[in-house]
Amino acid sequence: MIQFADFAQKWSLDAGPLEAVVREHPFRLSGHFERLIHRIGDPVWRQFVPDVRELSDLSGLEDPLAEENLSPVPNLVHRYPNRVLWLVSNRCAVHCRFCTRKRKWRGAAISHCNADGPAQMPGHGSALHFIAGNTAIQDVLLSGGDPLLLPLPELAEILLKLRQIPHVRIVRIGTRVPCAMPELVTPELAALLSRHHPIYVNIHCNHPSELSPEAENACRLLADAGVPLGSQTVLLKEVNDNESILGELFHHLLEIRVRPYYLMQMDLTRGTAHFRTPVSAGLRILRKLRNHISGLAIPHFVIDLPGGHGKTALIPEMVREIKKGQMIVENYLGRPVSYPLLQFEEEELVELLHTRKGLSRKRPAK
Ligand SMILES: *Cc1c(COP(=O)(O)O)cnc(C)c1O
């Protein structure tokens, strides 16, 4: 791992103003991703190099998805009755500056600075106990931190214990490792996963330049082990917010047998406003891509609603109303949830979502 002082020196950065930022939100960048930075401010740089706006932006929420409130036991988020999100690892390959769980970087919760400390989140016993005792849970998503940064024997133990619970039908792993630290995707890891099928792996990948030959190899190893691969991409201002970048990313993913799954609107995490795009941007980009690239390469565009109301696909059927700077969407329980809009986007959004009652507008002439 690269120390911030060394990184700043190498790139002749004025580290002074950024010291307060990294004290609050530590810097973490893998050697592999650093090699993919070609110039200051490029898409890889923007995702991982601290920015003073992380401290000055006070909009947003510490825990935008109310994960702490939805955790019946520590590090297990139970939002939907039949699936749980289990934060098994306290360590990530890189620290994305727009991370939803920045609150967990601080203090004891994440021992990222102590590479020799345990990588497991505390509370494994109680999480397993909760899953075993709740027969409605069919789908367990492992996240963190990054599950693939756990020592293999620890990951093996978790998978083994989960597979002893008959009602757990599917295990999913969310990870940035295949792109950020592809050297950790070994034949041993692939063999371990293949012993516990069905296991789905969702890789987090935001820009075509993250799909290096090494990342392609890592995905090949997993795909050859029979692991279905999907991807999650966060829509990020000045990183990937245009159709040519995302079209290239989604198509390249498909070529390496990764099926684009979610394109996500940035969460309302405090200190990340400089990454947030208007909702209309994602809709516009997908409209331009649809039918121009393979349908298999088109992900769902979703908002993870603030307050823990769940993910909602941004399709006209789910949008009830757009007014006074708010978009009222329906969540999976049929409840209305409001989402704040950027002022200038209301009109365009109404046009993009032209179908639903109260929203109907003539489609703009081409
Ligand atoms: C995203 C998420 C899931 C999985 O949702 P899918 O739409 O099935 O991928 C489950 N639990 C929580 C808490 C989540 O945030």
PDBQT file of the ligand as one rigid body, heavy atoms in Angstrom, charges set to zero:
ROOT
HETATM    1  C1  LIG A 401     -28.499  -3.744  -2.361  1.00  0.00    +0.000 C 
HETATM    2  C2  LIG A 401     -28.884  -4.480  -1.163  1.00  0.00    +0.000 A 
HETATM    3  C3  LIG A 401     -29.374  -5.787  -1.242  1.00  0.00    +0.000 A 
HETATM    4  C4  LIG A 401     -29.501  -6.530  -2.565  1.00  0.00    +0.000 C 
HETATM    5  O1  LIG A 401     -30.389  -5.933  -3.414  1.00  0.00    +0.000 OA
HETATM    6  P1  LIG A 401     -30.637  -6.554  -4.864  1.00  0.00    +0.000 P 
HETATM    7  O2  LIG A 401     -31.496  -5.530  -5.511  1.00  0.00    +0.000 OA
HETATM    8  O3  LIG A 401     -31.283  -7.880  -4.661  1.00  0.00    +0.000 OA
HETATM    9  O4  LIG A 401     -29.298  -6.681  -5.521  1.00  0.00    +0.000 OA
HETATM   10  C5  LIG A 401     -29.750  -6.421  -0.091  1.00  0.00    +0.000 A 
HETATM   11  N1  LIG A 401     -29.667  -5.802   1.111  1.00  0.00    +0.000 NA
HETATM   12  C6  LIG A 401     -29.208  -4.542   1.231  1.00  0.00    +0.000 A 
HETATM   13  C7  LIG A 401     -29.151  -3.929   2.569  1.00  0.00    +0.000 C 
HETATM   14  C8  LIG A 401     -28.789  -3.832   0.096  1.00  0.00    +0.000 A 
HETATM   15  O5  LIG A 401     -28.308  -2.596   0.215  1.00  0.00    +0.000 OA
ENDROOT
TORSDOF 0
